[in-house]
């Protein structure tokens, strides 16, 4: 349920401020938003997965 490397790289390249930027707030917010969206989609399919719901 975590983001794979390709998606992380794509999101980081899209929101980074300079070429080696991985920790700015823009990048962190984008990565957290993508992770929340992925977990939300998972929970819509797997309604009884309460452990993942706690992680949300």
N, CA, C and O atoms as a printed pandas DataFrame, in Angstrom:
     atom_number atom_name residue_name chain_id  residue_number  x_coord  y_coord  z_coord
0              1         N          UNK        A               1    0.800   -1.190    0.000
1              2        CA          UNK        A               1    0.000    0.000    0.000
2              3         C          UNK        A               1    0.850    1.264    0.000
3              4         O          UNK        A               1    0.326    2.364    0.175
4              5         N          UNK        A               2    2.124    1.119   -0.190
5              6        CA          UNK        A               2    2.945    2.309   -0.276
6              7         C          UNK        A               2    3.166    2.646   -1.747
7              8         O          UNK        A               2    2.907    1.837   -2.637
8              9         N          UNK        A               3    3.640    3.836   -1.968
9             10        CA          UNK        A               3    3.890    4.263   -3.336
10            11         C          UNK        A               3    5.119    3.550   -3.881
11            12         O          UNK        A               3    6.101    3.369   -3.161
12            13         N          UNK        A               4    5.073    3.148   -5.139
13            14        CA          UNK        A               4    6.246    2.519   -5.719
14            15         C          UNK        A               4    7.248    3.599   -6.150
15            16         O          UNK        A               4    6.924    4.786   -6.176
16            17         N          UNK        A               5    8.444    3.175   -6.480
17            18        CA          UNK        A               5    9.533    4.108   -6.764
18            19         C          UNK        A               5    9.219    5.019   -7.947
19            20         O          UNK        A               5    9.567    6.199   -7.920
20            21         N          UNK        A               6    8.572    4.496   -8.980
21            22        CA          UNK        A               6    8.267    5.306  -10.155
22            23         C          UNK        A               6    7.318    6.453   -9.810
23            24         O          UNK        A               6    7.516    7.586  -10.248
24            25         N          UNK        A               7    6.285    6.146   -9.018
25            26        CA          UNK        A               7    5.342    7.195   -8.630
26            27         C          UNK        A               7    5.999    8.228   -7.728
27            28         O          UNK        A               7    5.753    9.424   -7.883
28            29         N          UNK        A               8    6.834    7.788   -6.786
29            30        CA          UNK        A               8    7.538    8.731   -5.918
30            31         C          UNK        A               8    8.440    9.649   -6.732
31            32         O          UNK        A               8    8.474   10.858   -6.506
32            33         N          UNK        A               9    9.174    9.064   -7.686
33            34        CA          UNK        A               9   10.061    9.869   -8.525
34            35         C          UNK        A               9    9.274   10.864   -9.363
35            36         O          UNK        A               9    9.685   12.015   -9.510
36            37         N          UNK        A              10    8.148   10.428   -9.913
37            38        CA          UNK        A              10    7.326   11.309  -10.742
38            39         C          UNK        A              10    6.793   12.482   -9.925
39            40         O          UNK        A              10    6.836   13.628  -10.372
40            41         N          UNK        A              11    6.294   12.193   -8.736
41            42        CA          UNK        A              11    5.744   13.239   -7.872
42            43         C          UNK        A              11    6.846   14.186   -7.417
43            44         O          UNK        A              11    6.657   15.402   -7.395
44            45         N          UNK        A              12    7.998   13.627   -7.054
45            46        CA          UNK        A              12    9.117   14.462   -6.610
46            47         C          UNK        A              12    9.575   15.385   -7.731
47            48         O          UNK        A              12    9.823   16.566   -7.487
48            49         N          UNK        A              13    9.692   14.874   -8.953
49            50        CA          UNK        A              13   10.110   15.709  -10.083
50            51         C          UNK        A              13    9.093   16.798  -10.382
51            52         O          UNK        A              13    9.461   17.899  -10.791
52            53         N          UNK        A              14    7.830   16.500  -10.183
53            54        CA          UNK        A              14    6.776   17.473  -10.486
54            55         C          UNK        A              14    6.748   18.632   -9.488
55            56         O          UNK        A              14    6.470   19.766   -9.878
56            57         N          UNK        A              15    7.029   18.371   -8.219
57            58        CA          UNK        A              15    6.854   19.386   -7.187
58            59         C          UNK        A              15    8.154   19.924   -6.594
59            60         O          UNK        A              15    8.108   20.774   -5.705
60            61         N          UNK        A              16    9.296   19.462   -7.052
61            62        CA          UNK        A              16   10.548   19.924   -6.456
62            63         C          UNK        A              16   10.871   21.356   -6.880
63            64         O          UNK        A              16   10.436   21.830   -7.929
64            65         N          UNK        A              17   11.644   22.025   -6.032
65            66        CA          UNK        A              17   12.018   23.412   -6.277
66            67         C          UNK        A              17   13.346   23.477   -7.022
67            68         O          UNK        A              17   13.503   24.302   -7.923
68            69         N          UNK        A              18   14.302   22.625   -6.665
69            70        CA          UNK        A              18   15.591   22.540   -7.347
70            71         C          UNK        A              18   15.886   21.069   -7.629
71            72         O          UNK        A              18   15.215   20.195   -7.079
72            73         N          UNK        A              19   16.870   20.779   -8.470
73            74        CA          UNK        A              19   17.076   19.399   -8.944
74            75         C          UNK        A              19   17.251   18.326   -7.869
75            76         O          UNK        A              19   16.870   17.179   -8.105
76            77         N          UNK        A              20   17.806   18.646   -6.707
77            78        CA          UNK        A              20   18.016   17.615   -5.681
78            79         C          UNK        A              20   17.044   17.762   -4.524
79            80         O          UNK        A              20   17.309   17.271   -3.426
80            81         N          UNK        A              21   15.938   18.422   -4.752
81            82        CA          UNK        A              21   14.969   18.696   -3.690
82            83         C          UNK        A              21   14.071   17.485   -3.462
83            84         O          UNK        A              21   13.342   17.063   -4.360
84            85         N          UNK        A              22   14.129   16.935   -2.258
85            86        CA          UNK        A              22   13.234   15.832   -1.904
86            87         C          UNK        A              22   12.524   16.087   -0.587
87            88         O          UNK        A              22   11.620   15.334   -0.225
88            89         N          UNK        A              23   12.905   17.124    0.136
89            90        CA          UNK        A              23   12.366   17.322    1.469
90            91         C          UNK        A              23   11.589   18.602    1.670
91            92         O          UNK        A              23   11.170   18.897    2.789
92            93         N          UNK        A              24   11.385   19.375    0.607
93            94        CA          UNK        A              24   10.634   20.616    0.793
94            95         C          UNK        A              24    9.180   20.295    1.117
95            96         O          UNK        A              24    8.693   19.197    0.846
96            97         N          UNK        A              25    8.510   21.259    1.692
97            98        CA          UNK        A              25    7.130   21.010    2.113
98            99         C          UNK        A              25    6.225   20.711    0.922
99           100         O          UNK        A              25    5.275   19.939    1.055
100          101         N          UNK        A              26    6.499   21.303   -0.237
101          102        CA          UNK        A              26    5.684   21.011   -1.422
102          103         C          UNK        A              26    5.767   19.534   -1.800
103          104         O          UNK        A              26    4.749   18.903   -2.088
104          105         N          UNK        A              27    6.965   18.995   -1.799
105          106        CA          UNK        A              27    7.169   17.588   -2.154
106          107         C          UNK        A              27    6.548   16.682   -1.099
107          108         O          UNK        A              27    5.886   15.701   -1.437
108          109         N          UNK        A              28    6.754   17.001    0.171
109          110        CA          UNK        A              28    6.213   16.173    1.241
110          111         C          UNK        A              28    4.694   16.147    1.216
111          112         O          UNK        A              28    4.092   15.089    1.399
112          113         N          UNK        A              29    4.064   17.297    0.990
113          114        CA          UNK        A              29    2.600   17.358    0.922
114          115         C          UNK        A              29    2.093   16.539   -0.258
115          116         O          UNK        A              29    1.106   15.815   -0.130
116          117         N          UNK        A              30    2.758   16.645   -1.405
117          118        CA          UNK        A              30    2.338   15.894   -2.588
118          119         C          UNK        A              30    2.456   14.385   -2.356
119          120         O          UNK        A              30    1.575   13.624   -2.758
120          121         N          UNK        A              31    3.545   13.949   -1.705
121          122        CA          UNK        A              31    3.717   12.519   -1.432
122          123         C          UNK        A              31    2.682   12.011   -0.434
123          124         O          UNK        A              31    2.137   10.921   -0.609
124          125         N          UNK        A              32    2.407   12.790    0.608
125          126        CA          UNK        A              32    1.396   12.375    1.584
126          127         C          UNK        A              32    0.003   12.333    0.958
127          128         O          UNK        A              32   -0.786   11.434    1.248
128          129         N          UNK        A              33   -0.295   13.306    0.103
129          130        CA          UNK        A              33   -1.593   13.326   -0.572
130          131         C          UNK        A              33   -1.754   12.100   -1.462
131          132         O          UNK        A              33   -2.818   11.481   -1.477
132          133         N          UNK        A              34   -0.711   11.748   -2.200
133          134        CA          UNK        A              34   -0.773   10.563   -3.061
134          135         C          UNK        A              34   -0.959    9.299   -2.228
135          136         O          UNK        A              34   -1.715    8.406   -2.609
136          137         N          UNK        A              35   -0.276    9.225   -1.101
137          138        CA          UNK        A              35   -0.410    8.047   -0.229
138          139         C          UNK        A              35   -1.821    7.952    0.351
139          140         O          UNK        A              35   -2.396    6.865    0.406
140          141         N          UNK        A              36   -2.379    9.076    0.782
141          142        CA          UNK        A              36   -3.744    9.090    1.318
142          143         C          UNK        A              36   -4.737    8.671    0.246
143          144         O          UNK        A              36   -5.656    7.899    0.521
144          145         N          UNK        A              37   -4.563    9.172   -0.975
145          146        CA          UNK        A              37   -5.467    8.800   -2.067
146          147         C          UNK        A              37   -5.390    7.305   -2.366
147          148         O          UNK        A              37   -6.409    6.672   -2.640
148          149         N          UNK        A              38   -4.186    6.742   -2.313
149          150        CA          UNK        A              38   -4.022    5.309   -2.576
150          151         C          UNK        A              38   -4.695    4.465   -1.492
151          152         O          UNK        A              38   -5.359    3.475   -1.796
152          153         N          UNK        A              39   -4.521    4.858   -0.234
153          154        CA          UNK        A              39   -5.152    4.117    0.867
154          155         C          UNK        A              39   -6.670    4.253    0.796
155          156         O          UNK        A              39   -7.393    3.297    1.075
156          157         N          UNK        A              40   -7.155    5.434    0.426
157          158        CA          UNK        A              40   -8.596    5.657    0.321
158          159         C          UNK        A              40   -9.209    4.746   -0.743
159          160         O          UNK        A              40  -10.266    4.156   -0.522
160          161         N          UNK        A              41   -8.547    4.631   -1.896
161          162        CA          UNK        A              41   -9.038    3.729   -2.946
162          163         C          UNK        A              41   -9.054    2.281   -2.458
163          164         O          UNK        A              41   -9.994    1.534   -2.731
164          165         N          UNK        A              42   -8.006    1.895   -1.735
165          166        CA          UNK        A              42   -7.930    0.533   -1.199
166          167         C          UNK        A              42   -9.087    0.273   -0.237
167          168         O          UNK        A              42   -9.702   -0.793   -0.277
168          169         N          UNK        A              43   -9.384    1.246    0.628
169          170        CA          UNK        A              43  -10.431    1.052    1.631
170          171         C          UNK        A              43  -11.828    1.030    1.015
171          172         O          UNK        A              43  -12.740    0.431    1.585
172          173         N          UNK        A              44  -12.011    1.670   -0.131
173          174        CA          UNK        A              44  -13.304    1.615   -0.800
174          175         C          UNK        A              44  -13.572    0.213   -1.339
175          176         O          UNK        A              44  -14.725   -0.212   -1.415
176          177         N          UNK        A              45  -12.527   -0.499   -1.710
177          178        CA          UNK        A              45  -12.669   -1.860   -2.220
178          179         C          UNK        A              45  -12.711   -2.863   -1.071
179          180         O          UNK        A              45  -13.520   -3.791   -1.079
180          181         N          UNK        A              46  -11.836   -2.674   -0.084
181          182        CA          UNK        A              46  -11.705   -3.598    1.046
182          183         C          UNK        A              46  -12.286   -2.929    2.288
183          184         O          UNK        A              46  -11.556   -2.373    3.109
184          185         N          UNK        A              47  -13.585   -2.990    2.409
185          186        CA          UNK        A              47  -14.309   -2.260    3.448
186          187         C          UNK        A              47  -13.930   -2.734    4.845
187          188         O          UNK        A              47  -13.900   -1.925    5.773
188          189         N          UNK        A              48  -13.644   -4.007    5.020
189          190        CA          UNK        A              48  -13.390   -4.540    6.360
190          191         C          UNK        A              48  -11.910   -4.503    6.763
191          192         O          UNK        A              48  -11.534   -5.126    7.757
192          193         N          UNK        A              49  -11.092   -3.809    6.035
193          194        CA          UNK        A              49   -9.666   -3.713    6.354
194          195         C          UNK        A              49   -9.449   -2.589    7.369
195          196         O          UNK        A              49   -9.070   -1.473    7.013
196          197         N          UNK        A              50   -9.695   -2.907    8.625
197          198        CA          UNK        A              50   -9.647   -1.893    9.677
198          199         C          UNK        A              50   -8.216   -1.514   10.050
199          200         O          UNK        A              50   -7.989   -0.399   10.519
200          201         N          UNK        A              51   -7.262   -2.390    9.859
201          202        CA          UNK        A              51   -5.874   -2.066   10.179
202          203         C          UNK        A              51   -5.347   -0.974    9.244
203          204         O          UNK        A              51   -4.643   -0.065    9.686
204          205         N          UNK        A              52   -5.677   -1.059    7.982
205          206        CA          UNK        A              52   -5.257   -0.009    7.055
206          207         C          UNK        A              52   -5.998    1.289    7.333
207          208         O          UNK        A              52   -5.445    2.374    7.151
208          209         N          UNK        A              53   -7.230    1.185    7.766
209          210        CA          UNK        A              53   -8.004    2.379    8.095
210          211         C          UNK        A              53   -7.339    3.146    9.241
211          212         O          UNK        A              53   -7.343    4.377    9.252
212          213         N          UNK        A              54   -6.771    2.418   10.198
213          214        CA          UNK        A              54   -6.061    3.076   11.304
214          215         C          UNK        A              54   -4.831    3.810   10.795
215          216         O          UNK        A              54   -4.475    4.864   11.322
216          217         N          UNK        A              55   -4.183    3.266    9.784
217          218        CA          UNK        A              55   -3.009    3.905    9.213
218          219         C          UNK        A              55   -3.329    5.178    8.463
219          220         O          UNK        A              55   -2.458    6.020    8.247
220          221         N          UNK        A              56   -4.570    5.315    8.070
221          222        CA          UNK        A              56   -4.995    6.513    7.342
222          223         C          UNK        A              56   -5.028    7.672    8.296
223          224         O          UNK        A              56   -5.360    8.789    7.899
